[in-house]
Amino acid sequence: MEARPLLRRLLAARLGSADDAEDALQDLWMRVADLDATQIEQPIPFLCRMATNLATDRRIAAARRGARDGAWEEVQPQSGEYADPERIALGRSELAEAQALIARMPDRMREAFTLFRFEEQPQRVIAERMGITVSAVEKLLRRAYQFLQENRDAQGADRIGRRRPDSEGIGNA
C-alpha cells in the first residue's frame, strides 16, 4: 500500500490521465492479488515494472483500437451516400429506361449483351453458345454499346428538350 502514490504517479505519467492511471492501478492490484508475495525479493521495483508493462499494454491497445475505429469510420457511408426517396425513384426510373433500351435491341445483340454484362460469361463461351466466332461476339457487343449510347443520348436530348422551356422561362422572368 505504501507504493500506491508512487505507482499512481508512474501510471499517470505513462498514460497521460489520472483517471486512466486509477483504472490501471486497479488492474495492477487485481493481478498482484493472485501472486505469492513471499517469492518477490524487491516488491517496489517489481510493482513499478508491472505498472510500466501494464501502461505499455494499455497504450498499444488504445492505439490499435483507434486505428481499428478510424478504419471502420472511413468505410462507413456518409449521410449523403444514403439513398433518399428521390434518388431511389430516379434510380428506378433509369433502370426501367435501361431495361426498355435493352429490350429494343435485336435478339442476337441482346442475347450477347445480356450474357456478357449480366451473366458475366466470357466472350469465348458466348461464341460457343451462340454458334458464332469470338470476333462476331465482339462486333455484337460493340454494336450493343453503340445502340445504348445513341439511344441514351436521344432520350437525354428529349429530357433536356422538355426542361428547356421551363428553364428559359425562369431565366427571362
C-alpha positions as CSV (number, residue, x, y, z in Angstrom):
1,M,0.0,0.0,0.0
2,E,2.9,2.3,0.6
3,A,3.8,2.2,-3.1
4,R,0.3,3.3,-4.2
5,P,1.1,7.0,-4.7
6,L,4.3,6.2,-6.5
7,L,2.6,3.8,-8.8
8,R,-0.3,6.2,-9.4
9,R,2.2,8.9,-10.5
10,L,4.1,6.5,-12.7
11,L,0.9,5.3,-14.4
12,A,-0.4,8.9,-14.8
13,A,2.8,9.9,-16.4
14,R,2.8,6.9,-18.8
15,L,-0.9,7.0,-19.6
16,G,-1.4,10.8,-19.6
17,S,-4.5,10.8,-17.4
18,A,-5.2,10.4,-13.7
19,D,-8.4,8.5,-14.4
20,D,-6.6,6.0,-16.7
21,A,-3.9,5.7,-14.0
22,E,-6.6,4.8,-11.4
23,D,-8.1,2.2,-13.7
24,A,-4.7,0.7,-14.5
25,L,-3.8,0.7,-10.8
26,Q,-7.0,-1.3,-10.0
27,D,-5.9,-3.8,-12.7
28,L,-2.5,-3.9,-11.2
29,W,-3.8,-4.7,-7.7
30,M,-6.0,-7.4,-9.2
31,R,-3.0,-9.0,-10.8
32,V,-0.9,-8.6,-7.7
33,A,-3.6,-10.3,-5.5
34,D,-3.0,-13.5,-7.5
35,L,0.7,-13.6,-6.8
36,D,2.7,-15.2,-4.0
37,A,4.3,-12.2,-2.3
38,T,6.9,-14.3,-0.5
39,Q,8.7,-15.1,-3.7
40,I,9.2,-11.4,-4.7
41,E,12.6,-10.2,-3.3
42,Q,12.2,-6.5,-4.2
43,P,8.4,-5.7,-4.2
44,I,8.6,-1.9,-5.1
45,P,10.8,-2.4,-8.3
46,F,8.7,-5.4,-9.2
47,L,5.4,-3.4,-8.9
48,C,7.0,-0.5,-10.9
49,R,8.0,-2.9,-13.7
50,M,4.4,-4.4,-13.6
51,A,2.9,-0.9,-13.8
52,T,5.2,0.1,-16.7
53,N,4.3,-3.1,-18.6
54,L,0.6,-2.5,-17.9
55,A,0.8,1.1,-19.1
56,T,2.6,0.0,-22.3
57,D,0.0,-2.7,-22.9
58,R,-2.8,-0.2,-22.5
59,R,-1.2,2.4,-24.8
60,I,-0.7,-0.3,-27.5
61,A,-4.3,-1.4,-27.1
62,A,-5.6,2.2,-27.3
63,A,-3.5,2.8,-30.5
64,R,-4.9,-0.4,-32.1
65,R,-8.4,0.5,-31.0
66,G,-8.0,4.0,-32.5
67,A,-6.7,2.6,-35.8
68,R,-9.4,0.0,-36.0
69,D,-12.2,2.5,-35.2
70,G,-10.7,5.0,-37.7
71,A,-10.5,2.4,-40.4
72,W,-14.1,1.4,-39.6
73,E,-15.3,5.0,-39.8
74,E,-13.6,5.6,-43.1
75,V,-15.5,2.8,-44.9
76,Q,-18.9,3.8,-43.4
77,P,-21.2,5.6,-45.8
78,Q,-21.7,9.3,-45.2
79,S,-25.1,10.7,-44.7
80,G,-25.2,12.0,-48.3
81,E,-24.5,8.5,-49.6
82,Y,-27.7,7.0,-48.2
83,A,-30.5,6.8,-50.8
84,D,-33.3,9.3,-50.2
85,P,-36.7,8.7,-51.8
86,E,-35.9,11.0,-54.7
87,R,-32.7,9.1,-55.5
88,I,-34.5,5.8,-55.3
89,A,-37.2,6.9,-57.6
90,L,-34.6,8.3,-60.1
91,G,-32.6,5.1,-59.9
92,R,-35.7,3.0,-60.6
93,S,-36.7,5.2,-63.5
94,E,-33.2,5.0,-65.0
95,L,-33.2,1.2,-64.5
96,A,-36.6,1.0,-66.3
97,E,-35.3,3.1,-69.2
98,A,-32.2,0.9,-69.5
99,Q,-34.3,-2.3,-69.5
100,A,-36.5,-0.8,-72.2
101,L,-33.5,0.1,-74.3
102,I,-32.1,-3.4,-73.9
103,A,-35.5,-4.9,-74.8
104,R,-35.4,-2.9,-78.1
105,M,-32.1,-4.4,-79.2
106,P,-32.1,-7.0,-81.9
107,D,-32.4,-10.6,-80.5
108,R,-28.8,-11.7,-81.1
109,M,-27.3,-8.4,-79.9
110,R,-29.5,-8.5,-76.7
111,E,-28.5,-12.1,-76.1
112,A,-24.8,-11.4,-76.4
113,F,-25.0,-8.3,-74.3
114,T,-27.0,-10.0,-71.6
115,L,-24.7,-12.9,-71.4
116,F,-21.6,-10.7,-71.3
117,R,-22.8,-7.9,-69.0
118,F,-25.3,-9.6,-66.6
119,E,-24.3,-13.2,-66.6
120,E,-20.6,-12.3,-66.8
121,Q,-19.9,-15.0,-69.4
122,P,-16.6,-14.8,-71.3
123,Q,-16.8,-13.9,-75.0
124,R,-15.5,-17.3,-75.9
125,V,-18.3,-19.1,-74.0
126,I,-20.9,-16.7,-75.6
127,A,-19.5,-17.5,-79.1
128,E,-19.8,-21.3,-78.5
129,R,-23.3,-20.9,-77.1
130,M,-24.5,-18.8,-79.9
131,G,-22.6,-20.8,-82.6
132,I,-20.6,-17.8,-83.8
133,T,-17.0,-16.6,-83.7
134,V,-15.5,-14.6,-80.9
135,S,-15.0,-11.8,-83.4
136,A,-18.7,-11.8,-84.1
137,V,-19.4,-11.6,-80.4
138,E,-17.1,-8.6,-80.2
139,K,-19.0,-6.9,-83.0
140,L,-22.3,-7.6,-81.4
141,L,-21.1,-6.1,-78.2
142,R,-19.6,-3.1,-79.9
143,R,-23.0,-2.5,-81.7
144,A,-24.9,-3.1,-78.5
145,Y,-22.8,-0.4,-76.7
146,Q,-23.2,1.9,-79.7
147,F,-27.0,1.2,-79.7
148,L,-27.3,2.1,-76.0
149,Q,-25.2,5.2,-76.3
150,E,-27.1,6.6,-79.3
151,N,-30.5,5.8,-77.7
152,R,-29.5,7.1,-74.3
153,D,-28.3,10.3,-75.9
154,A,-31.5,10.6,-77.8
155,Q,-33.6,10.1,-74.6
156,G,-31.3,12.6,-72.8
157,A,-32.0,15.2,-75.5
158,D,-35.7,14.6,-75.2
159,R,-35.5,15.2,-71.4
160,I,-33.4,18.3,-71.9
161,G,-35.9,19.5,-74.6
162,R,-38.8,19.0,-72.2
163,R,-37.0,21.0,-69.5
164,R,-35.7,23.8,-71.6
165,P,-38.9,25.9,-71.8
166,D,-39.1,25.9,-68.0
167,S,-35.5,26.9,-67.6
168,E,-35.8,29.6,-70.3
169,G,-39.0,30.9,-68.7
170,I,-37.2,31.2,-65.3
171,G,-34.2,33.0,-66.8
172,N,-36.4,35.5,-68.7
173,A,-38.6,36.4,-65.8
